[in-house]
């Protein structure tokens, strides 16, 4: 398990949270992984390096999770989540959908 890859946002998260030790790195990395999956499922944005909006949402959700307040994240960041979703929205092909009456 020593070779387990840690999340790429681990260092920025630790800096933001003022965590200066490495004892929690694996746990923090799992929190960041779960936050990335959740933000991707809400917004449709894939985890890409350099997308500041995506990274900020992941870090904020991870902060809430770390402080056992994750249930408040969606409501508090609803506007940001919707904006990110709309900004990255790509219309799909509707030909597979059956026409309604």
Protein Blocks (a to p, Z undefined) as FASTA:
>chain_A
ZZpccdfklmmmmmmnopabfklmmmmmmmmmmmmmmmmmmnopacdehiaklmmmmmmm
mmmmmnopmmmmmmmmmmmmmmmmmmmpccddfklpccdZZ
